[in-house]
């Protein structure tokens, strides 16, 4: 059994669209990422495909962070 995790940062989804353009969200979410924007769902697909493919077959117990620089900032 291979166990890996994708650790997403702030991604724009239908659930958070109502708050996405508020001043609070811009200051907190956008201001906290190195890329200064919300992630788009297409940007996390590559990580999922990688882990599900043969290319990720030697990864075990890893956390793959896709967060626009949230943890790097």
mmCIF file of the N, C-alpha and C atoms, coordinates in Angstrom:
data_MODEL
# 
_entry.id   MODEL 
# 
loop_
_atom_site.group_PDB 
_atom_site.id 
_atom_site.type_symbol 
_atom_site.label_atom_id 
_atom_site.label_alt_id 
_atom_site.label_comp_id 
_atom_site.label_asym_id 
_atom_site.label_entity_id 
_atom_site.label_seq_id 
_atom_site.pdbx_PDB_ins_code 
_atom_site.Cartn_x 
_atom_site.Cartn_y 
_atom_site.Cartn_z 
_atom_site.occupancy 
_atom_site.B_iso_or_equiv 
_atom_site.pdbx_formal_charge 
_atom_site.auth_seq_id 
_atom_site.auth_comp_id 
_atom_site.auth_asym_id 
_atom_site.auth_atom_id 
_atom_site.pdbx_PDB_model_num 
ATOM 1   N N  . UNK A 1 1  ? 0.844   -1.179 0.000   1.00 0.00 ? 1  UNK A N  1 
ATOM 2   C CA . UNK A 1 1  ? 0.000   0.000  0.000   1.00 0.00 ? 1  UNK A CA 1 
ATOM 3   C C  . UNK A 1 1  ? 0.885   1.236  0.000   1.00 0.00 ? 1  UNK A C  1 
ATOM 4   N N  . UNK A 1 2  ? 0.597   2.141  -0.909  1.00 0.00 ? 2  UNK A N  1 
ATOM 5   C CA . UNK A 1 2  ? 1.308   3.420  -0.996  1.00 0.00 ? 2  UNK A CA 1 
ATOM 6   C C  . UNK A 1 2  ? 0.384   4.507  -0.470  1.00 0.00 ? 2  UNK A C  1 
ATOM 7   N N  . UNK A 1 3  ? 0.864   5.261  0.492   1.00 0.00 ? 3  UNK A N  1 
ATOM 8   C CA . UNK A 1 3  ? 0.052   6.339  1.058   1.00 0.00 ? 3  UNK A CA 1 
ATOM 9   C C  . UNK A 1 3  ? 0.778   7.662  0.859   1.00 0.00 ? 3  UNK A C  1 
ATOM 10  N N  . UNK A 1 4  ? 0.199   8.531  0.076   1.00 0.00 ? 4  UNK A N  1 
ATOM 11  C CA . UNK A 1 4  ? 0.714   9.876  -0.157  1.00 0.00 ? 4  UNK A CA 1 
ATOM 12  C C  . UNK A 1 4  ? -0.441  10.853 0.020   1.00 0.00 ? 4  UNK A C  1 
ATOM 13  N N  . UNK A 1 5  ? -0.116  12.113 0.180   1.00 0.00 ? 5  UNK A N  1 
ATOM 14  C CA . UNK A 1 5  ? -1.159  13.123 0.359   1.00 0.00 ? 5  UNK A CA 1 
ATOM 15  C C  . UNK A 1 5  ? -0.855  14.355 -0.470  1.00 0.00 ? 5  UNK A C  1 
ATOM 16  N N  . UNK A 1 6  ? -1.895  14.956 -0.995  1.00 0.00 ? 6  UNK A N  1 
ATOM 17  C CA . UNK A 1 6  ? -1.777  16.264 -1.630  1.00 0.00 ? 6  UNK A CA 1 
ATOM 18  C C  . UNK A 1 6  ? -2.243  17.273 -0.582  1.00 0.00 ? 6  UNK A C  1 
ATOM 19  N N  . UNK A 1 7  ? -1.403  18.248 -0.315  1.00 0.00 ? 7  UNK A N  1 
ATOM 20  C CA . UNK A 1 7  ? -1.711  19.278 0.680   1.00 0.00 ? 7  UNK A CA 1 
ATOM 21  C C  . UNK A 1 7  ? -1.985  20.585 -0.058  1.00 0.00 ? 7  UNK A C  1 
ATOM 22  N N  . UNK A 1 8  ? -3.250  20.850 -0.345  1.00 0.00 ? 8  UNK A N  1 
ATOM 23  C CA . UNK A 1 8  ? -3.572  22.039 -1.128  1.00 0.00 ? 8  UNK A CA 1 
ATOM 24  C C  . UNK A 1 8  ? -3.594  23.304 -0.279  1.00 0.00 ? 8  UNK A C  1 
ATOM 25  N N  . UNK A 1 9  ? -3.299  24.384 -0.932  1.00 0.00 ? 9  UNK A N  1 
ATOM 26  C CA . UNK A 1 9  ? -3.448  25.699 -0.318  1.00 0.00 ? 9  UNK A CA 1 
ATOM 27  C C  . UNK A 1 9  ? -4.811  26.248 -0.670  1.00 0.00 ? 9  UNK A C  1 
ATOM 28  N N  . UNK A 1 10 ? -4.940  27.550 -0.767  1.00 0.00 ? 10 UNK A N  1 
ATOM 29  C CA . UNK A 1 10 ? -6.236  28.146 -1.075  1.00 0.00 ? 10 UNK A CA 1 
ATOM 30  C C  . UNK A 1 10 ? -6.582  28.023 -2.565  1.00 0.00 ? 10 UNK A C  1 
ATOM 31  N N  . UNK A 1 11 ? -7.560  27.188 -2.852  1.00 0.00 ? 11 UNK A N  1 
ATOM 32  C CA . UNK A 1 11 ? -8.031  27.001 -4.216  1.00 0.00 ? 11 UNK A CA 1 
ATOM 33  C C  . UNK A 1 11 ? -9.431  27.571 -4.348  1.00 0.00 ? 11 UNK A C  1 
ATOM 34  N N  . UNK A 1 12 ? -9.668  28.250 -5.439  1.00 0.00 ? 12 UNK A N  1 
ATOM 35  C CA . UNK A 1 12 ? -10.972 28.849 -5.695  1.00 0.00 ? 12 UNK A CA 1 
ATOM 36  C C  . UNK A 1 12 ? -11.943 27.757 -6.141  1.00 0.00 ? 12 UNK A C  1 
ATOM 37  N N  . UNK A 1 13 ? -12.982 27.562 -5.369  1.00 0.00 ? 13 UNK A N  1 
ATOM 38  C CA . UNK A 1 13 ? -14.006 26.562 -5.672  1.00 0.00 ? 13 UNK A CA 1 
ATOM 39  C C  . UNK A 1 13 ? -15.380 27.225 -5.606  1.00 0.00 ? 13 UNK A C  1 
ATOM 40  N N  . UNK A 1 14 ? -16.389 26.508 -6.020  1.00 0.00 ? 14 UNK A N  1 
ATOM 41  C CA . UNK A 1 14 ? -17.753 27.049 -5.956  1.00 0.00 ? 14 UNK A CA 1 
ATOM 42  C C  . UNK A 1 14 ? -18.121 27.421 -4.524  1.00 0.00 ? 14 UNK A C  1 
ATOM 43  N N  . UNK A 1 15 ? -17.590 26.679 -3.569  1.00 0.00 ? 15 UNK A N  1 
ATOM 44  C CA . UNK A 1 15 ? -17.936 26.912 -2.173  1.00 0.00 ? 15 UNK A CA 1 
ATOM 45  C C  . UNK A 1 15 ? -17.405 28.251 -1.647  1.00 0.00 ? 15 UNK A C  1 
ATOM 46  N N  . UNK A 1 16 ? -16.223 28.671 -2.106  1.00 0.00 ? 16 UNK A N  1 
ATOM 47  C CA . UNK A 1 16 ? -15.662 29.907 -1.562  1.00 0.00 ? 16 UNK A CA 1 
ATOM 48  C C  . UNK A 1 16 ? -15.726 31.099 -2.518  1.00 0.00 ? 16 UNK A C  1 
ATOM 49  N N  . UNK A 1 17 ? -16.369 30.952 -3.666  1.00 0.00 ? 17 UNK A N  1 
ATOM 50  C CA . UNK A 1 17 ? -16.528 32.074 -4.597  1.00 0.00 ? 17 UNK A CA 1 
ATOM 51  C C  . UNK A 1 17 ? -17.206 33.278 -3.933  1.00 0.00 ? 17 UNK A C  1 
ATOM 52  N N  . UNK A 1 18 ? -18.247 33.071 -3.096  1.00 0.00 ? 18 UNK A N  1 
ATOM 53  C CA . UNK A 1 18 ? -18.893 34.230 -2.471  1.00 0.00 ? 18 UNK A CA 1 
ATOM 54  C C  . UNK A 1 18 ? -17.940 35.100 -1.627  1.00 0.00 ? 18 UNK A C  1 
ATOM 55  N N  . UNK A 1 19 ? -16.900 34.510 -1.071  1.00 0.00 ? 19 UNK A N  1 
ATOM 56  C CA . UNK A 1 19 ? -15.981 35.310 -0.252  1.00 0.00 ? 19 UNK A CA 1 
ATOM 57  C C  . UNK A 1 19 ? -14.706 35.711 -0.986  1.00 0.00 ? 19 UNK A C  1 
ATOM 58  N N  . UNK A 1 20 ? -14.485 35.162 -2.153  1.00 0.00 ? 20 UNK A N  1 
ATOM 59  C CA . UNK A 1 20 ? -13.214 35.334 -2.853  1.00 0.00 ? 20 UNK A CA 1 
ATOM 60  C C  . UNK A 1 20 ? -12.844 36.778 -3.140  1.00 0.00 ? 20 UNK A C  1 
ATOM 61  N N  . UNK A 1 21 ? -13.814 37.591 -3.444  1.00 0.00 ? 21 UNK A N  1 
ATOM 62  C CA . UNK A 1 21 ? -13.519 38.975 -3.811  1.00 0.00 ? 21 UNK A CA 1 
ATOM 63  C C  . UNK A 1 21 ? -13.742 39.970 -2.683  1.00 0.00 ? 21 UNK A C  1 
ATOM 64  N N  . UNK A 1 22 ? -13.942 39.473 -1.474  1.00 0.00 ? 22 UNK A N  1 
ATOM 65  C CA . UNK A 1 22 ? -14.100 40.385 -0.348  1.00 0.00 ? 22 UNK A CA 1 
ATOM 66  C C  . UNK A 1 22 ? -12.732 40.933 0.051   1.00 0.00 ? 22 UNK A C  1 
ATOM 67  N N  . UNK A 1 23 ? -12.733 42.039 0.703   1.00 0.00 ? 23 UNK A N  1 
ATOM 68  C CA . UNK A 1 23 ? -11.479 42.662 1.140   1.00 0.00 ? 23 UNK A CA 1 
ATOM 69  C C  . UNK A 1 23 ? -10.734 41.767 2.127   1.00 0.00 ? 23 UNK A C  1 
ATOM 70  N N  . UNK A 1 24 ? -11.492 41.097 3.001   1.00 0.00 ? 24 UNK A N  1 
ATOM 71  C CA . UNK A 1 24 ? -10.890 40.181 3.976   1.00 0.00 ? 24 UNK A CA 1 
ATOM 72  C C  . UNK A 1 24 ? -10.143 39.047 3.279   1.00 0.00 ? 24 UNK A C  1 
ATOM 73  N N  . UNK A 1 25 ? -10.777 38.446 2.290   1.00 0.00 ? 25 UNK A N  1 
ATOM 74  C CA . UNK A 1 25 ? -10.162 37.333 1.568   1.00 0.00 ? 25 UNK A CA 1 
ATOM 75  C C  . UNK A 1 25 ? -8.933  37.799 0.805   1.00 0.00 ? 25 UNK A C  1 
ATOM 76  N N  . UNK A 1 26 ? -9.022  38.958 0.205   1.00 0.00 ? 26 UNK A N  1 
ATOM 77  C CA . UNK A 1 26 ? -7.875  39.481 -0.540  1.00 0.00 ? 26 UNK A CA 1 
ATOM 78  C C  . UNK A 1 26 ? -6.692  39.706 0.391   1.00 0.00 ? 26 UNK A C  1 
ATOM 79  N N  . UNK A 1 27 ? -6.939  40.252 1.559   1.00 0.00 ? 27 UNK A N  1 
ATOM 80  C CA . UNK A 1 27 ? -5.852  40.497 2.508   1.00 0.00 ? 27 UNK A CA 1 
ATOM 81  C C  . UNK A 1 27 ? -5.303  39.211 3.105   1.00 0.00 ? 27 UNK A C  1 
ATOM 82  N N  . UNK A 1 28 ? -6.190  38.288 3.483   1.00 0.00 ? 28 UNK A N  1 
ATOM 83  C CA . UNK A 1 28 ? -5.748  37.078 4.161   1.00 0.00 ? 28 UNK A CA 1 
ATOM 84  C C  . UNK A 1 28 ? -5.247  36.005 3.208   1.00 0.00 ? 28 UNK A C  1 
ATOM 85  N N  . UNK A 1 29 ? -6.059  35.611 2.254   1.00 0.00 ? 29 UNK A N  1 
ATOM 86  C CA . UNK A 1 29 ? -5.708  34.522 1.340   1.00 0.00 ? 29 UNK A CA 1 
ATOM 87  C C  . UNK A 1 29 ? -4.678  34.964 0.313   1.00 0.00 ? 29 UNK A C  1 
ATOM 88  N N  . UNK A 1 30 ? -5.021  35.958 -0.443  1.00 0.00 ? 30 UNK A N  1 
ATOM 89  C CA . UNK A 1 30 ? -4.133  36.406 -1.524  1.00 0.00 ? 30 UNK A CA 1 
ATOM 90  C C  . UNK A 1 30 ? -2.840  36.976 -0.952  1.00 0.00 ? 30 UNK A C  1 
ATOM 91  N N  . UNK A 1 31 ? -2.934  37.688 0.142   1.00 0.00 ? 31 UNK A N  1 
ATOM 92  C CA . UNK A 1 31 ? -1.742  38.264 0.758   1.00 0.00 ? 31 UNK A CA 1 
ATOM 93  C C  . UNK A 1 31 ? -0.822  37.230 1.383   1.00 0.00 ? 31 UNK A C  1 
ATOM 94  N N  . UNK A 1 32 ? -1.339  36.051 1.653   1.00 0.00 ? 32 UNK A N  1 
ATOM 95  C CA . UNK A 1 32 ? -0.538  35.018 2.314   1.00 0.00 ? 32 UNK A CA 1 
ATOM 96  C C  . UNK A 1 32 ? 0.167   34.072 1.350   1.00 0.00 ? 32 UNK A C  1 
ATOM 97  N N  . UNK A 1 33 ? -0.118  34.154 0.066   1.00 0.00 ? 33 UNK A N  1 
ATOM 98  C CA . UNK A 1 33 ? 0.531   33.270 -0.894  1.00 0.00 ? 33 UNK A CA 1 
ATOM 99  C C  . UNK A 1 33 ? 1.621   34.023 -1.658  1.00 0.00 ? 33 UNK A C  1 
ATOM 100 N N  . UNK A 1 34 ? 2.690   33.340 -1.950  1.00 0.00 ? 34 UNK A N  1 
ATOM 101 C CA . UNK A 1 34 ? 3.795   33.956 -2.694  1.00 0.00 ? 34 UNK A CA 1 
ATOM 102 C C  . UNK A 1 34 ? 3.358   34.369 -4.103  1.00 0.00 ? 34 UNK A C  1 
ATOM 103 N N  . UNK A 1 35 ? 2.404   33.640 -4.664  1.00 0.00 ? 35 UNK A N  1 
ATOM 104 C CA . UNK A 1 35 ? 1.919   33.970 -6.005  1.00 0.00 ? 35 UNK A CA 1 
ATOM 105 C C  . UNK A 1 35 ? 0.826   35.025 -5.992  1.00 0.00 ? 35 UNK A C  1 
ATOM 106 N N  . UNK A 1 36 ? 0.394   35.423 -4.799  1.00 0.00 ? 36 UNK A N  1 
ATOM 107 C CA . UNK A 1 36 ? -0.588  36.497 -4.604  1.00 0.00 ? 36 UNK A CA 1 
ATOM 108 C C  . UNK A 1 36 ? -1.900  36.278 -5.356  1.00 0.00 ? 36 UNK A C  1 
ATOM 109 N N  . UNK A 1 37 ? -2.397  35.034 -5.300  1.00 0.00 ? 37 UNK A N  1 
ATOM 110 C CA . UNK A 1 37 ? -3.679  34.741 -5.945  1.00 0.00 ? 37 UNK A CA 1 
ATOM 111 C C  . UNK A 1 37 ? -4.206  33.404 -5.448  1.00 0.00 ? 37 UNK A C  1 
ATOM 112 N N  . UNK A 1 38 ? -5.473  33.169 -5.706  1.00 0.00 ? 38 UNK A N  1 
ATOM 113 C CA . UNK A 1 38 ? -6.077  31.869 -5.432  1.00 0.00 ? 38 UNK A CA 1 
ATOM 114 C C  . UNK A 1 38 ? -5.555  30.856 -6.443  1.00 0.00 ? 38 UNK A C  1 
ATOM 115 N N  . UNK A 1 39 ? -5.497  29.613 -6.057  1.00 0.00 ? 39 UNK A N  1 
ATOM 116 C CA . UNK A 1 39 ? -5.164  28.555 -6.995  1.00 0.00 ? 39 UNK A CA 1 
ATOM 117 C C  . UNK A 1 39 ? -6.381  28.199 -7.831  1.00 0.00 ? 39 UNK A C  1 
ATOM 118 N N  . UNK A 1 40 ? -6.138  27.732 -9.029  1.00 0.00 ? 40 UNK A N  1 
ATOM 119 C CA . UNK A 1 40 ? -7.220  27.263 -9.891  1.00 0.00 ? 40 UNK A CA 1 
ATOM 120 C C  . UNK A 1 40 ? -7.189  25.745 -9.884  1.00 0.00 ? 40 UNK A C  1 
ATOM 121 N N  . UNK A 1 41 ? -8.361  25.127 -9.922  1.00 0.00 ? 41 UNK A N  1 
ATOM 122 C CA . UNK A 1 41 ? -8.440  23.677 -9.796  1.00 0.00 ? 41 UNK A CA 1 
ATOM 123 C C  . UNK A 1 41 ? -7.579  22.940 -10.812 1.00 0.00 ? 41 UNK A C  1 
ATOM 124 N N  . UNK A 1 42 ? -7.422  23.484 -11.998 1.00 0.00 ? 42 UNK A N  1 
ATOM 125 C CA . UNK A 1 42 ? -6.579  22.828 -13.012 1.00 0.00 ? 42 UNK A CA 1 
ATOM 126 C C  . UNK A 1 42 ? -5.136  22.709 -12.539 1.00 0.00 ? 42 UNK A C  1 
ATOM 127 N N  . UNK A 1 43 ? -4.727  23.558 -11.590 1.00 0.00 ? 43 UNK A N  1 
ATOM 128 C CA . UNK A 1 43 ? -3.344  23.560 -11.128 1.00 0.00 ? 43 UNK A CA 1 
ATOM 129 C C  . UNK A 1 43 ? -3.039  22.456 -10.124 1.00 0.00 ? 43 UNK A C  1 
ATOM 130 N N  . UNK A 1 44 ? -4.056  21.817 -9.588  1.00 0.00 ? 44 UNK A N  1 
ATOM 131 C CA . UNK A 1 44 ? -3.824  20.711 -8.664  1.00 0.00 ? 44 UNK A CA 1 
ATOM 132 C C  . UNK A 1 44 ? -3.964  19.358 -9.376  1.00 0.00 ? 44 UNK A C  1 
ATOM 133 N N  . UNK A 1 45 ? -4.513  19.379 -10.564 1.00 0.00 ? 45 UNK A N  1 
ATOM 134 C CA . UNK A 1 45 ? -4.714  18.142 -11.318 1.00 0.00 ? 45 UNK A CA 1 
ATOM 135 C C  . UNK A 1 45 ? -3.412  17.410 -11.596 1.00 0.00 ? 45 UNK A C  1 
ATOM 136 N N  . UNK A 1 46 ? -2.368  18.158 -11.927 1.00 0.00 ? 46 UNK A N  1 
ATOM 137 C CA . UNK A 1 46 ? -1.087  17.533 -12.241 1.00 0.00 ? 46 UNK A CA 1 
ATOM 138 C C  . UNK A 1 46 ? -0.535  16.726 -11.087 1.00 0.00 ? 46 UNK A C  1 
ATOM 139 N N  . UNK A 1 47 ? -0.691  17.242 -9.880  1.00 0.00 ? 47 UNK A N  1 
ATOM 140 C CA . UNK A 1 47 ? -0.208  16.530 -8.695  1.00 0.00 ? 47 UNK A CA 1 
ATOM 141 C C  . UNK A 1 47 ? -0.976  15.222 -8.516  1.00 0.00 ? 47 UNK A C  1 
ATOM 142 N N  . UNK A 1 48 ? -2.286  15.269 -8.714  1.00 0.00 ? 48 UNK A N  1 
ATOM 143 C CA . UNK A 1 48 ? -3.105  14.065 -8.578  1.00 0.00 ? 48 UNK A CA 1 
ATOM 144 C C  . UNK A 1 48 ? -2.762  13.038 -9.651  1.00 0.00 ? 48 UNK A C  1 
ATOM 145 N N  . UNK A 1 49 ? -2.590  13.507 -10.864 1.00 0.00 ? 49 UNK A N  1 
ATOM 146 C CA . UNK A 1 49 ? -2.241  12.597 -11.965 1.00 0.00 ? 49 UNK A CA 1 
ATOM 147 C C  . UNK A 1 49 ? -0.868  11.984 -11.722 1.00 0.00 ? 49 UNK A C  1 
ATOM 148 N N  . UNK A 1 50 ? 0.072   12.797 -11.264 1.00 0.00 ? 50 UNK A N  1 
ATOM 149 C CA . UNK A 1 50 ? 1.421   12.299 -10.958 1.00 0.00 ? 50 UNK A CA 1 
ATOM 150 C C  . UNK A 1 50 ? 1.366   11.187 -9.920  1.00 0.00 ? 50 UNK A C  1 
ATOM 151 N N  . UNK A 1 51 ? 0.668   11.403 -8.820  1.00 0.00 ? 51 UNK A N  1 
ATOM 152 C CA . UNK A 1 51 ? 0.617   10.391 -7.766  1.00 0.00 ? 51 UNK A CA 1 
ATOM 153 C C  . UNK A 1 51 ? -0.124  9.130  -8.200  1.00 0.00 ? 51 UNK A C  1 
ATOM 154 N N  . UNK A 1 52 ? -1.074  9.279  -9.102  1.00 0.00 ? 52 UNK A N  1 
ATOM 155 C CA . UNK A 1 52 ? -1.839  8.130  -9.581  1.00 0.00 ? 52 UNK A CA 1 
ATOM 156 C C  . UNK A 1 52 ? -1.143  7.380  -10.714 1.00 0.00 ? 52 UNK A C  1 
ATOM 157 N N  . UNK A 1 53 ? -0.089  7.960  -11.270 1.00 0.00 ? 53 UNK A N  1 
ATOM 158 C CA . UNK A 1 53 ? 0.579   7.358  -12.424 1.00 0.00 ? 53 UNK A CA 1 
ATOM 159 C C  . UNK A 1 53 ? 1.817   6.565  -12.013 1.00 0.00 ? 53 UNK A C  1 
ATOM 160 N N  . UNK A 1 54 ? 2.418   5.909  -12.985 1.00 0.00 ? 54 UNK A N  1 
ATOM 161 C CA . UNK A 1 54 ? 3.665   5.183  -12.747 1.00 0.00 ? 54 UNK A CA 1 
ATOM 162 C C  . UNK A 1 54 ? 4.805   6.119  -12.368 1.00 0.00 ? 54 UNK A C  1 
ATOM 163 N N  . UNK A 1 55 ? 4.708   7.387  -12.753 1.00 0.00 ? 55 UNK A N  1 
ATOM 164 C CA . UNK A 1 55 ? 5.756   8.354  -12.428 1.00 0.00 ? 55 UNK A CA 1 
ATOM 165 C C  . UNK A 1 55 ? 5.905   8.533  -10.919 1.00 0.00 ? 55 UNK A C  1 
ATOM 166 N N  . UNK A 1 56 ? 4.835   8.322  -10.164 1.00 0.00 ? 56 UNK A N  1 
ATOM 167 C CA . UNK A 1 56 ? 4.889   8.453  -8.712  1.00 0.00 ? 56 UNK A CA 1 
ATOM 168 C C  . UNK A 1 56 ? 5.009   7.123  -7.991  1.00 0.00 ? 56 UNK A C  1 
ATOM 169 N N  . UNK A 1 57 ? 5.391   6.093  -8.710  1.00 0.00 ? 57 UNK A N  1 
ATOM 170 C CA . UNK A 1 57 ? 5.396   4.747  -8.123  1.00 0.00 ? 57 UNK A CA 1 
ATOM 171 C C  . UNK A 1 57 ? 6.427   4.545  -7.014  1.00 0.00 ? 57 UNK A C  1 
ATOM 172 N N  . UNK A 1 58 ? 7.431   5.395  -6.927  1.00 0.00 ? 58 UNK A N  1 
ATOM 173 C CA . UNK A 1 58 ? 8.458   5.233  -5.893  1.00 0.00 ? 58 UNK A CA 1 
ATOM 174 C C  . UNK A 1 58 ? 8.244   6.199  -4.725  1.00 0.00 ? 58 UNK A C  1 
ATOM 175 N N  . UNK A 1 59 ? 7.139   6.911  -4.735  1.00 0.00 ? 59 UNK A N  1 
ATOM 176 C CA . UNK A 1 59 ? 6.812   7.820  -3.629  1.00 0.00 ? 59 UNK A CA 1 
ATOM 177 C C  . UNK A 1 59 ? 5.954   7.084  -2.618  1.00 0.00 ? 59 UNK A C  1 
ATOM 178 N N  . UNK A 1 60 ? 6.387   7.116  -1.373  1.00 0.00 ? 60 UNK A N  1 
ATOM 179 C CA . UNK A 1 60 ? 5.643   6.476  -0.293  1.00 0.00 ? 60 UNK A CA 1 
ATOM 180 C C  . UNK A 1 60 ? 5.689   7.391  0.925   1.00 0.00 ? 60 UNK A C  1 
ATOM 181 N N  . UNK A 1 61 ? 4.549   7.636  1.521   1.00 0.00 ? 61 UNK A N  1 
ATOM 182 C CA . UNK A 1 61 ? 4.493   8.443  2.739   1.00 0.00 ? 61 UNK A CA 1 
ATOM 183 C C  . UNK A 1 61 ? 4.875   9.893  2.530   1.00 0.00 ? 61 UNK A C  1 
ATOM 184 N N  . UNK A 1 62 ? 4.605   10.425 1.356   1.00 0.00 ? 62 UNK A N  1 
ATOM 185 C CA . UNK A 1 62 ? 4.985   11.806 1.042   1.00 0.00 ? 62 UNK A CA 1 
ATOM 186 C C  . UNK A 1 62 ? 3.797   12.750 1.085   1.00 0.00 ? 62 UNK A C  1 
ATOM 187 N N  . UNK A 1 63 ? 4.114   13.996 1.394   1.00 0.00 ? 63 UNK A N  1 
ATOM 188 C CA . UNK A 1 63 ? 3.115   15.055 1.341   1.00 0.00 ? 63 UNK A CA 1 
ATOM 189 C C  . UNK A 1 63 ? 3.529   16.000 0.227   1.00 0.00 ? 63 UNK A C  1 
ATOM 190 N N  . UNK A 1 64 ? 2.700   16.095 -0.798  1.00 0.00 ? 64 UNK A N  1 
ATOM 191 C CA . UNK A 1 64 ? 2.979   16.941 -1.956  1.00 0.00 ? 64 UNK A CA 1 
ATOM 192 C C  . UNK A 1 64 ? 2.196   18.244 -1.790  1.00 0.00 ? 64 UNK A C  1 
ATOM 193 N N  . UNK A 1 65 ? 2.916   19.322 -1.528  1.00 0.00 ? 65 UNK A N  1 
ATOM 194 C CA . UNK A 1 65 ? 2.288   20.607 -1.262  1.00 0.00 ? 65 UNK A CA 1 
ATOM 195 C C  . UNK A 1 65 ? 2.063   21.385 -2.555  1.00 0.00 ? 65 UNK A C  1 
ATOM 196 N N  . UNK A 1 66 ? 0.832   21.793 -2.769  1.00 0.00 ? 66 UNK A N  1 
ATOM 197 C CA . UNK A 1 66 ? 0.456   22.599 -3.925  1.00 0.00 ? 66 UNK A CA 1 
ATOM 198 C C  . UNK A 1 66 ? -0.320  23.782 -3.355  1.00 0.00 ? 66 UNK A C  1 
ATOM 199 N N  . UNK A 1 67 ? 0.418   24.831 -2.975  1.00 0.00 ? 67 UNK A N  1 
ATOM 200 C CA . UNK A 1 67 ? -0.234  25.904 -2.224  1.00 0.00 ? 67 UNK A CA 1 
ATOM 201 C C  . UNK A 1 67 ? 0.141   27.323 -2.658  1.00 0.00 ? 67 UNK A C  1 
ATOM 202 N N  . UNK A 1 68 ? 0.730   27.470 -3.826  1.00 0.00 ? 68 UNK A N  1 
ATOM 203 C CA . UNK A 1 68 ? 1.048   28.803 -4.325  1.00 0.00 ? 68 UNK A CA 1 
ATOM 204 C C  . UNK A 1 68 ? 2.068   29.552 -3.485  1.00 0.00 ? 68 UNK A C  1 
ATOM 205 N N  . UNK A 1 69 ? 2.806   28.812 -2.673  1.00 0.00 ? 69 UNK A N  1 
ATOM 206 C CA . UNK A 1 69 ? 3.810   29.434 -1.826  1.00 0.00 ? 69 UNK A CA 1 
ATOM 207 C C  . UNK A 1 69 ? 3.313   29.837 -0.447  1.00 0.00 ? 69 UNK A C  1 
ATOM 208 N N  . UNK A 1 70 ? 2.133   29.350 -0.059  1.00 0.00 ? 70 UNK A N  1 
ATOM 209 C CA . UNK A 1 70 ? 1.567   29.658 1.258   1.00 0.00 ? 70 UNK A CA 1 
ATOM 210 C C  . UNK A 1 70 ? 2.538   29.281 2.368   1.00 0.00 ? 70 UNK A C  1 
ATOM 211 N N  . UNK A 1 71 ? 3.092   28.080 2.304   1.00 0.00 ? 71 UNK A N  1 
ATOM 212 C CA . UNK A 1 71 ? 4.014   27.637 3.372   1.00 0.00 ? 71 UNK A CA 1 
ATOM 213 C C  . UNK A 1 71 ? 5.418   28.175 3.187   1.00 0.00 ? 71 UNK A C  1 
ATOM 214 N N  . UNK A 1 72 ? 5.732   28.677 2.015   1.00 0.00 ? 72 UNK A N  1 
ATOM 215 C CA . UNK A 1 72 ? 7.076   29.215 1.755   1.00 0.00 ? 72 UNK A CA 1 
ATOM 216 C C  . UNK A 1 72 ? 7.188   30.671 2.161   1.00 0.00 ? 72 UNK A C  1 
ATOM 217 N N  . UNK A 1 73 ? 6.070   31.334 2.280   1.00 0.00 ? 73 UNK A N  1 
ATOM 218 C CA . UNK A 1 73 ? 6.100   32.781 2.537   1.00 0.00 ? 73 UNK A CA 1 
ATOM 219 C C  . UNK A 1 73 ? 6.290   33.098 3.998   1.00 0.00 ? 73 UNK A C  1 
# 
